[in-house]
Amino acid sequence: MEKRKKIIAAISAAIYMYLEQEALGLQTMYQVPQQPAQVLPSLPITSPWSLAGRMSLMEGRFNWQYRLCKSS
């Protein structure tokens, strides 16, 4: 009888620990981060010359793609 009580206590403790770990995992999964991530620009524009160069490249690519689609 004493052995059976020990087995039941061990099983109950294991189930309780498992449920507690599951609850802790769900809490950490849905927890809101304390500090929002800082979003840095991918290409910092430092001068008007660099901006003009990028715009020129984009315009050239756009015109090239437009001509390819137009002939089809």
N, C-alpha and C positions, 0 to 999 in steps of 0.2 A: 504494500500500500504506500509506504514511504517513497519507494522508487518511482511509482506512478506519479505522485505529487511533484517530484523533482522533474520528471519528464514534461509534465504539463506546464510547470513554471518555466522551464527552458524554452519550450515552444512558444509560450505566451510572450516571453521576453524577446524572442527572435522576431515574432510578428510585430510587436510594438516598435522595436528598433527599425524594422524595415519600413513601416508606415511613417515613422518620424523622418527617416532619410528621404522618402518620397516627398513629403511635405516640404522639407528643406530644399530639395531640388526644384520643386515648383516655385517656391518663393524666389530663389535666385534666378530662375529662368524669366520670371515676369517682373523682376525688379527694375525700376527706372534708374539709368545711370545718374550719378551725382552731378557730374560736369558734362555738358554737351561737348561733342567732339568739335574741334576747331576746323573750320573749312578754309583751306588755303587756296587761292586761285592757282590754276594749273600753269598759266602763262602770265606772269606779272608784266604789265605793260609799263615800261620805264621811260619810253620816249616816243614822240610822235613819229619819228622815222621808223621805228620798229613796227608801230601800228600800221603805217602806210605800206610797209613791205609785206606784212601779213595779209592786208586787205588786197594788195595787188596779186599775191599768190592765189588767194581764194577766188578772186575774180577770174584769173586765168584758168583755173581748174573748172570753174562753173561754165565758162564759155566753151571749153573743150568738151565737157560732158554734154552741154546743150547741143553742140554741133553733131555729136555722135548720135544723140537721140532724134535729132531733127531729120537726119538723112534716112532713118529707118522707116 
